Amino acid sequence: MKPNNEYNSGAARMTDANGRVGAHAADIDAGLRAYMLRVYNFMCLGLGLTGVVAFTASTNPSLMQAIYGTPLQWVVMLAPLGIVILLSAKIQSMKATTAQAVFWLFAGLMGLSLSYIFLAYTGESVTRVFFITAGTFAGMSLYGYTTKRDLTGFRSFLMMGLIGIILASLVNMFLQSSAMQFVISVVGVLVFVGLTAYDTQKIKAMYSAADVSEVGEKKAIMGALTLYLDFINLFIMMLHLFGNRE
């Protein structure tokens, strides 16, 4: 029998096409891993900077008195929020290097605003709660990265919970109710655990192999900022629940 050249050439084309598809998928997987690694690296470095600034500031009584004994405390507390709003609104028009510098500035100011933690809670409990938070965050972020389930449906519930936490916290600034603070903290842990998984999945979905390096870098910075905020808020809520006060 003569070989079927048409069949053989068709099979060769299919094999070649499958090979190209497989190679393309492998390239996407490698690019996605590199992108997510940049996100986590930025986030971890930001947390490290925040921790160093917070601890250093807490060991300087004159600095703490200058911040928390004057109206400057409101500047220190509100400045990080202003930077988040600025970065979210203007990052598309920023250079990646500028966005990165703004992110480091934000992390440093967050360190100043959180320096009171080392005075209000024992160092042992701060360390313990940090590692509990890190383990919880890592597990939920891994779930958000690997799950095939679409978590978008949880967004509305998480947003409602977040708004409720903010409003209840504002009210409790005047009531100073320990029972309300306990409820806020419990709900807060649940909300930020959920947001960690949801945001990780969303950040993963933002990746595009077609992005130029500048765009990819800015996406990584915004992803790091999102996960940084999830981690910090989860840590604060857990500290309220499990931290030992001085």
CYANA upper distance limits for C-alpha pairs under 8 A (distance plus 0.5 A):
  3 PRO  CA      8 ASN  CA      8.47
  4 ASN  CA      8 ASN  CA      6.69
  5 ASN  CA      9 SER  CA      6.44
  6 GLU  CA     10 GLY  CA      6.59
  7 TYR  CA     11 ALA  CA      6.60
  8 ASN  CA     12 ALA  CA      6.62
  9 SER  CA     13 ARG  CA      6.70
 10 GLY  CA     14 MET  CA      6.74
 11 ALA  CA     15 THR  CA      6.60
 12 ALA  CA     16 ASP  CA      6.56
 13 ARG  CA     17 ALA  CA      6.51
 14 MET  CA     18 ASN  CA      6.53
 15 THR  CA     19 GLY  CA      6.57
 16 ASP  CA     20 ARG  CA      6.72
 17 ALA  CA     21 VAL  CA      6.65
 18 ASN  CA     22 GLY  CA      6.51
 19 GLY  CA     23 ALA  CA      6.57
 20 ARG  CA     24 HIS  CA      6.52
 21 VAL  CA     25 ALA  CA      6.61
 22 GLY  CA     26 ALA  CA      6.66
 23 ALA  CA     27 ASP  CA      6.69
 24 HIS  CA     28 ILE  CA      6.76
 25 ALA  CA     29 ASP  CA      6.70
 26 ALA  CA     30 ALA  CA      6.68
 27 ASP  CA     31 GLY  CA      6.57
 28 ILE  CA     32 LEU  CA      6.47
 28 ILE  CA    209 ALA  CA      6.58
 29 ASP  CA     33 ARG  CA      6.66
 30 ALA  CA     34 ALA  CA      6.75
 31 GLY  CA     35 TYR  CA      6.58
 31 GLY  CA    209 ALA  CA      7.15
 32 LEU  CA     36 MET  CA      6.61
 32 LEU  CA    204 LYS  CA      7.99
 32 LEU  CA    207 TYR  CA      7.04
 32 LEU  CA    209 ALA  CA      8.29
 33 ARG  CA     37 LEU  CA      6.51
 34 ALA  CA     38 ARG  CA      6.80
 35 TYR  CA     39 VAL  CA      6.94
 35 TYR  CA    207 TYR  CA      7.81
 35 TYR  CA    216 GLY  CA      7.88
 35 TYR  CA    220 ALA  CA      7.13
 36 MET  CA     40 TYR  CA      6.76
 36 MET  CA    204 LYS  CA      7.61
 36 MET  CA    220 ALA  CA      7.82
 37 LEU  CA     41 ASN  CA      6.47
 38 ARG  CA     42 PHE  CA      6.58
 38 ARG  CA    220 ALA  CA      6.61
 39 VAL  CA     43 MET  CA      6.71
 39 VAL  CA    220 ALA  CA      5.20
 39 VAL  CA    221 ILE  CA      6.90
 39 VAL  CA    223 GLY  CA      6.38
 39 VAL  CA    224 ALA  CA      5.30
 40 TYR  CA     44 CYS  CA      6.49
 40 TYR  CA    224 ALA  CA      6.78
 41 ASN  CA     45 LEU  CA      6.54
 41 ASN  CA    224 ALA  CA      8.45
 42 PHE  CA     46 GLY  CA      6.51
 42 PHE  CA    220 ALA  CA      8.25
 42 PHE  CA    221 ILE  CA      7.21
 42 PHE  CA    224 ALA  CA      6.19
 43 MET  CA     47 LEU  CA      6.70
 43 MET  CA    224 ALA  CA      5.12
 43 MET  CA    225 LEU  CA      7.14
 43 MET  CA    227 LEU  CA      7.33
 43 MET  CA    228 TYR  CA      5.97
 44 CYS  CA     48 GLY  CA      6.59
 44 CYS  CA    228 TYR  CA      8.39
 45 LEU  CA     49 LEU  CA      6.66
 46 GLY  CA     50 THR  CA      6.68
 46 GLY  CA    103 PHE  CA      8.20
 46 GLY  CA    104 TRP  CA      6.97
 46 GLY  CA    107 ALA  CA      5.89
 46 GLY  CA    108 GLY  CA      8.50
 46 GLY  CA    228 TYR  CA      7.98
 47 LEU  CA     51 GLY  CA      6.62
 47 LEU  CA    107 ALA  CA      7.47
 47 LEU  CA    228 TYR  CA      7.55
 48 GLY  CA     52 VAL  CA      6.72
 49 LEU  CA     53 VAL  CA      6.64
 49 LEU  CA    104 TRP  CA      8.28
 49 LEU  CA    107 ALA  CA      6.79
 49 LEU  CA    108 GLY  CA      6.63
 49 LEU  CA    111 GLY  CA      7.81
 50 THR  CA     54 ALA  CA      6.47
 50 THR  CA    107 ALA  CA      5.72
 50 THR  CA    108 GLY  CA      5.82
 50 THR  CA    109 LEU  CA      8.08
 50 THR  CA    110 MET  CA      6.49
 50 THR  CA    111 GLY  CA      4.56
 50 THR  CA    112 LEU  CA      8.26
 51 GLY  CA     55 PHE  CA      6.56
 51 GLY  CA    111 GLY  CA      6.54
 52 VAL  CA     56 THR  CA      6.48
 52 VAL  CA    111 GLY  CA      7.80
 53 VAL  CA     57 ALA  CA      6.45
 53 VAL  CA    108 GLY  CA      6.71
 53 VAL  CA    111 GLY  CA      5.39
 53 VAL  CA    112 LEU  CA      6.79
 53 VAL  CA    115 SER  CA      8.07
 54 ALA  CA     58 SER  CA      6.63
 54 ALA  CA    110 MET  CA      8.39
 54 ALA  CA    111 GLY  CA      4.72
 54 ALA  CA    112 LEU  CA      5.85
 54 ALA  CA    113 SER  CA      8.06
 54 ALA  CA    114 LEU  CA      6.38
 54 ALA  CA    115 SER  CA      4.56
 54 ALA  CA    116 TYR  CA      8.27
 54 ALA  CA    118 PHE  CA      8.24
 55 PHE  CA     59 THR  CA      7.00
 55 PHE  CA    111 GLY  CA      8.43
 55 PHE  CA    115 SER  CA      6.69
 55 PHE  CA    118 PHE  CA      7.22
 56 THR  CA     60 ASN  CA      7.33
 57 ALA  CA     61 PRO  CA      8.44
 57 ALA  CA     63 LEU  CA      7.12
 57 ALA  CA     64 MET  CA      7.18
 57 ALA  CA    112 LEU  CA      7.12
 57 ALA  CA    115 SER  CA      6.57
 58 SER  CA     64 MET  CA      7.01
 58 SER  CA    115 SER  CA      5.78
 58 SER  CA    116 TYR  CA      7.07
 58 SER  CA    118 PHE  CA      6.73
 58 SER  CA    119 LEU  CA      7.24
 60 ASN  CA     64 MET  CA      6.82
 61 PRO  CA     65 GLN  CA      6.54
 62 SER  CA     66 ALA  CA      6.63
 63 LEU  CA     67 ILE  CA      6.72
 64 MET  CA     68 TYR  CA      6.34
 64 MET  CA     69 GLY  CA      8.04
 65 GLN  CA     69 GLY  CA      5.45
 65 GLN  CA     70 THR  CA      8.09
 66 ALA  CA     70 THR  CA      6.63
 66 ALA  CA     72 LEU  CA      7.94
 67 ILE  CA     71 PRO  CA      8.05
 67 ILE  CA     72 LEU  CA      5.82
 67 ILE  CA     73 GLN  CA      5.47
 67 ILE  CA     76 VAL  CA      8.08
 68 TYR  CA     72 LEU  CA      7.49
 68 TYR  CA     73 GLN  CA      5.51
 69 GLY  CA     73 GLN  CA      7.91
 71 PRO  CA     75 VAL  CA      7.86
 72 LEU  CA     76 VAL  CA      6.83
 73 GLN  CA     77 MET  CA      6.54
 73 GLN  CA    113 SER  CA      8.32
 74 TRP  CA     78 LEU  CA      6.41
 75 VAL  CA     79 ALA  CA      6.11
 76 VAL  CA     80 PRO  CA      7.94
 76 VAL  CA    109 LEU  CA      7.21
 76 VAL  CA    110 MET  CA      8.47
 76 VAL  CA    112 LEU  CA      7.25
 76 VAL  CA    113 SER  CA      6.10
 77 MET  CA     81 LEU  CA      8.37
 77 MET  CA    110 MET  CA      8.35
 77 MET  CA    113 SER  CA      5.80
 78 LEU  CA     82 GLY  CA      6.95
 79 ALA  CA     83 ILE  CA      6.78
 79 ALA  CA    109 LEU  CA      7.72
 80 PRO  CA     84 VAL  CA      6.75
 80 PRO  CA    106 PHE  CA      6.00
 80 PRO  CA    107 ALA  CA      8.46
 80 PRO  CA    109 LEU  CA      6.65
 80 PRO  CA    110 MET  CA      6.62
 81 LEU  CA     85 ILE  CA      6.86
 82 GLY  CA     86 LEU  CA      6.64
 83 ILE  CA     87 LEU  CA      6.46
 83 ILE  CA    102 VAL  CA      7.96
 83 ILE  CA    106 PHE  CA      6.80
 84 VAL  CA     88 SER  CA      6.55
 84 VAL  CA    106 PHE  CA      8.10
 85 ILE  CA     89 ALA  CA      6.62
 86 LEU  CA     90 LYS  CA      6.37
 86 LEU  CA     91 ILE  CA      8.34
 87 LEU  CA     91 ILE  CA      5.74
 87 LEU  CA     99 ALA  CA      7.58
 87 LEU  CA    102 VAL  CA      7.90
 88 SER  CA    222 MET  CA      8.15
 90 LYS  CA     94 MET  CA      6.87
 91 ILE  CA     95 LYS  CA      8.20
 91 ILE  CA     99 ALA  CA      6.87
 91 ILE  CA    218 LYS  CA      7.69
 92 GLN  CA    218 LYS  CA      8.42
 94 MET  CA     98 THR  CA      6.64
 94 MET  CA     99 ALA  CA      6.66
 95 LYS  CA     99 ALA  CA      6.78
 95 LYS  CA    214 GLU  CA      7.99
 96 ALA  CA    100 GLN  CA      6.61
 96 ALA  CA    214 GLU  CA      6.43
 96 ALA  CA    215 VAL  CA      8.17
 96 ALA  CA    217 GLU  CA      6.69
 96 ALA  CA    218 LYS  CA      5.97
 97 THR  CA    101 ALA  CA      6.74
 98 THR  CA    102 VAL  CA      6.74
 99 ALA  CA    103 PHE  CA      6.69
 99 ALA  CA    218 LYS  CA      7.46
 99 ALA  CA    221 ILE  CA      7.86
100 GLN  CA    104 TRP  CA      6.88
100 GLN  CA    218 LYS  CA      8.46
100 GLN  CA    221 ILE  CA      7.18
101 ALA  CA    105 LEU  CA      6.74
102 VAL  CA    106 PHE  CA      6.62
103 PHE  CA    107 ALA  CA      6.75
103 PHE  CA    221 ILE  CA      7.97
103 PHE  CA    225 LEU  CA      7.91
104 TRP  CA    108 GLY  CA      6.68
105 LEU  CA    109 LEU  CA      6.72
106 PHE  CA    110 MET  CA      6.61
107 ALA  CA    111 GLY  CA      6.85
108 GLY  CA    112 LEU  CA      7.18
109 LEU  CA    113 SER  CA      6.80
110 MET  CA    114 LEU  CA      6.57
111 GLY  CA    115 SER  CA      6.48
115 SER  CA    119 LEU  CA      8.03
116 TYR  CA    120 ALA  CA      6.59
117 ILE  CA    121 TYR  CA      6.33
117 ILE  CA    126 VAL  CA      8.39
118 PHE  CA    122 THR  CA      7.26
118 PHE  CA    123 GLY  CA      6.91
118 PHE  CA    126 VAL  CA      7.98
119 LEU  CA    246 GLU  CA      7.60
120 ALA  CA    245 ARG  CA      6.10
120 ALA  CA    246 GLU  CA      6.10
121 TYR  CA    125 SER  CA      7.32
121 TYR  CA    126 VAL  CA      7.10
121 TYR  CA    243 GLY  CA      6.89
121 TYR  CA    244 ASN  CA      6.04
121 TYR  CA    245 ARG  CA      4.63
121 TYR  CA    246 GLU  CA      5.53
122 THR  CA    126 VAL  CA      6.82
122 THR  CA    243 GLY  CA      8.10
122 THR  CA    244 ASN  CA      6.41
122 THR  CA    245 ARG  CA      6.42
122 THR  CA    246 GLU  CA      5.94
123 GLY  CA    127 THR  CA      6.70
124 GLU  CA    128 ARG  CA      6.65
125 SER  CA    129 VAL  CA      6.46
125 SER  CA    239 LEU  CA      8.48
125 SER  CA    242 PHE  CA      8.05
125 SER  CA    243 GLY  CA      5.66
125 SER  CA    244 ASN  CA      6.25
126 VAL  CA    130 PHE  CA      6.52
126 VAL  CA    239 LEU  CA      7.60
126 VAL  CA    243 GLY  CA      6.98
127 THR  CA    131 PHE  CA      6.95
128 ARG  CA    132 ILE  CA      6.84
129 VAL  CA    133 THR  CA      6.48
129 VAL  CA    235 PHE  CA      7.49
129 VAL  CA    238 MET  CA      7.11
129 VAL  CA    239 LEU  CA      6.56
129 VAL  CA    242 PHE  CA      7.38
129 VAL  CA    243 GLY  CA      7.32
130 PHE  CA    134 ALA  CA      6.56
130 PHE  CA    235 PHE  CA      6.91
131 PHE  CA    135 GLY  CA      6.61
132 ILE  CA    136 THR  CA      6.70
133 THR  CA    137 PHE  CA      6.40
133 THR  CA    231 PHE  CA      7.84
133 THR  CA    234 LEU  CA      7.22
133 THR  CA    235 PHE  CA      6.06
133 THR  CA    238 MET  CA      7.75
134 ALA  CA    138 ALA  CA      6.47
134 ALA  CA    231 PHE  CA      8.25
135 GLY  CA    139 GLY  CA      6.70
136 THR  CA    140 MET  CA      6.76
136 THR  CA    193 VAL  CA      8.07
137 PHE  CA    141 SER  CA      6.41
137 PHE  CA    193 VAL  CA      7.46
137 PHE  CA    196 THR  CA      7.23
137 PHE  CA    231 PHE  CA      7.17
138 ALA  CA    142 LEU  CA      6.50
139 GLY  CA    143 TYR  CA      6.73
140 MET  CA    144 GLY  CA      6.66
140 MET  CA    193 VAL  CA      7.09
140 MET  CA    194 GLY  CA      8.13
140 MET  CA    196 THR  CA      6.62
140 MET  CA    197 ALA  CA      5.62
141 SER  CA    145 TYR  CA      6.66
141 SER  CA    196 THR  CA      6.17
141 SER  CA    197 ALA  CA      5.43
141 SER  CA    200 THR  CA      6.25
142 LEU  CA    146 THR  CA      6.62
142 LEU  CA    197 ALA  CA      8.04
143 TYR  CA    147 THR  CA      6.13
143 TYR  CA    197 ALA  CA      6.75
144 GLY  CA    196 THR  CA      7.94
144 GLY  CA    197 ALA  CA      4.56
144 GLY  CA    198 TYR  CA      6.55
144 GLY  CA    199 ASP  CA      8.12
144 GLY  CA    200 THR  CA      5.87
144 GLY  CA    201 GLN  CA      5.46
145 TYR  CA    197 ALA  CA      7.92
145 TYR  CA    200 THR  CA      6.42
145 TYR  CA    201 GLN  CA      5.89
145 TYR  CA    204 LYS  CA      7.41
151 LEU  CA    155 ARG  CA      7.81
151 LEU  CA    197 ALA  CA      8.49
151 LEU  CA    198 TYR  CA      6.28
151 LEU  CA    201 GLN  CA      8.05
152 THR  CA    198 TYR  CA      7.62
154 PHE  CA    158 LEU  CA      6.67
154 PHE  CA    198 TYR  CA      8.31
155 ARG  CA    159 MET  CA      6.55
155 ARG  CA    198 TYR  CA      7.99
156 SER  CA    160 MET  CA      6.64
157 PHE  CA    161 GLY  CA      6.63
158 LEU  CA    162 LEU  CA      6.59
158 LEU  CA    191 VAL  CA      6.26
158 LEU  CA    194 GLY  CA      7.54
158 LEU  CA    195 LEU  CA      7.26
159 MET  CA    163 ILE  CA      6.67
160 MET  CA    164 GLY  CA      6.61
161 GLY  CA    165 ILE  CA      6.69
161 GLY  CA    187 VAL  CA      7.98
161 GLY  CA    188 GLY  CA      8.28
161 GLY  CA    191 VAL  CA      6.77
162 LEU  CA    166 ILE  CA      6.85
162 LEU  CA    188 GLY  CA      7.96
162 LEU  CA    191 VAL  CA      7.18
163 ILE  CA    167 LEU  CA      6.73
164 GLY  CA    168 ALA  CA      6.46
165 ILE  CA    169 SER  CA      6.43
165 ILE  CA    184 ILE  CA      6.54
165 ILE  CA    187 VAL  CA      8.01
165 ILE  CA    188 GLY  CA      7.10
166 ILE  CA    170 LEU  CA      6.78
167 LEU  CA    171 VAL  CA      6.85
168 ALA  CA    172 ASN  CA      6.56
168 ALA  CA    180 MET  CA      8.49
168 ALA  CA    184 ILE  CA      7.58
169 SER  CA    173 MET  CA      6.77
169 SER  CA    181 GLN  CA      8.13
169 SER  CA    184 ILE  CA      7.74
170 LEU  CA    174 PHE  CA      7.96
171 VAL  CA    175 LEU  CA      6.99
172 ASN  CA    176 GLN  CA      5.66
172 ASN  CA    177 SER  CA      6.73
172 ASN  CA    180 MET  CA      7.54
172 ASN  CA    181 GLN  CA      7.70
176 GLN  CA    181 GLN  CA      8.42
177 SER  CA    181 GLN  CA      6.71
178 SER  CA    182 PHE  CA      6.65
179 ALA  CA    183 VAL  CA      6.95
180 MET  CA    184 ILE  CA      6.59
181 GLN  CA    185 SER  CA      6.55
181 GLN  CA    240 HIS  CA      8.42
182 PHE  CA    186 VAL  CA      6.76
182 PHE  CA    240 HIS  CA      7.99
182 PHE  CA    241 LEU  CA      7.31
183 VAL  CA    187 VAL  CA      6.65
184 ILE  CA    188 GLY  CA      6.28
185 SER  CA    189 VAL  CA      6.62
185 SER  CA    237 MET  CA      5.28
185 SER  CA    238 MET  CA      7.43
185 SER  CA    240 HIS  CA      6.99
185 SER  CA    241 LEU  CA      7.05
186 VAL  CA    190 LEU  CA      7.06
186 VAL  CA    237 MET  CA      7.82
186 VAL  CA    241 LEU  CA      8.10
187 VAL  CA    191 VAL  CA      6.63
188 GLY  CA    192 PHE  CA      6.55
188 GLY  CA    233 ASN  CA      8.43
188 GLY  CA    234 LEU  CA      7.59
188 GLY  CA    237 MET  CA      6.53
189 VAL  CA    193 VAL  CA      6.46
189 VAL  CA    234 LEU  CA      6.17
189 VAL  CA    237 MET  CA      6.40
189 VAL  CA    238 MET  CA      7.19
190 LEU  CA    194 GLY  CA      6.75
191 VAL  CA    195 LEU  CA      6.61
192 PHE  CA    196 THR  CA      6.46
192 PHE  CA    230 ASP  CA      6.30
192 PHE  CA    231 PHE  CA      8.28
192 PHE  CA    233 ASN  CA      7.52
192 PHE  CA    234 LEU  CA      6.13
193 VAL  CA    197 ALA  CA      7.33
193 VAL  CA    230 ASP  CA      8.41
193 VAL  CA    234 LEU  CA      7.64
194 GLY  CA    198 TYR  CA      6.72
195 LEU  CA    199 ASP  CA      6.15
195 LEU  CA    230 ASP  CA      7.31
196 THR  CA    200 THR  CA      6.58
196 THR  CA    227 LEU  CA      7.16
196 THR  CA    230 ASP  CA      6.48
196 THR  CA    231 PHE  CA      8.22
197 ALA  CA    201 GLN  CA      6.86
198 TYR  CA    202 LYS  CA      6.74
199 ASP  CA    203 ILE  CA      6.48
199 ASP  CA    226 THR  CA      7.71
199 ASP  CA    227 LEU  CA      7.56
200 THR  CA    204 LYS  CA      6.63
200 THR  CA    227 LEU  CA      7.93
201 GLN  CA    205 ALA  CA      6.72
202 LYS  CA    206 MET  CA      6.84
203 ILE  CA    207 TYR  CA      7.54
203 ILE  CA    223 GLY  CA      6.28
206 MET  CA    219 LYS  CA      8.08
207 TYR  CA    211 ASP  CA      8.41
207 TYR  CA    216 GLY  CA      8.06
207 TYR  CA    219 LYS  CA      8.39
211 ASP  CA    215 VAL  CA      6.38
211 ASP  CA    216 GLY  CA      6.25
212 VAL  CA    216 GLY  CA      6.71
213 SER  CA    217 GLU  CA      6.49
214 GLU  CA    218 LYS  CA      6.91
215 VAL  CA    219 LYS  CA      6.70
216 GLY  CA    220 ALA  CA      6.68
217 GLU  CA    221 ILE  CA      6.80
218 LYS  CA    222 MET  CA      6.77
219 LYS  CA    223 GLY  CA      6.55
220 ALA  CA    224 ALA  CA      6.52
221 ILE  CA    225 LEU  CA      6.67
222 MET  CA    226 THR  CA      6.74
223 GLY  CA    227 LEU  CA      6.82
224 ALA  CA    228 TYR  CA      6.34
225 LEU  CA    229 LEU  CA      6.73
226 THR  CA    230 ASP  CA      6.92
227 LEU  CA    231 PHE  CA      6.64
228 TYR  CA    232 ILE  CA      6.64
229 LEU  CA    233 ASN  CA      6.53
230 ASP  CA    234 LEU  CA      6.54
231 PHE  CA    235 PHE  CA      6.54
232 ILE  CA    236 ILE  CA      6.72
233 ASN  CA    237 MET  CA      6.69
234 LEU  CA    238 MET  CA      6.66
235 PHE  CA    239 LEU  CA      6.49
236 ILE  CA    240 HIS  CA      6.80
237 MET  CA    241 LEU  CA      7.06
238 MET  CA    242 PHE  CA      6.37
238 MET  CA    243 GLY  CA      7.89
239 LEU  CA    243 GLY  CA      5.05
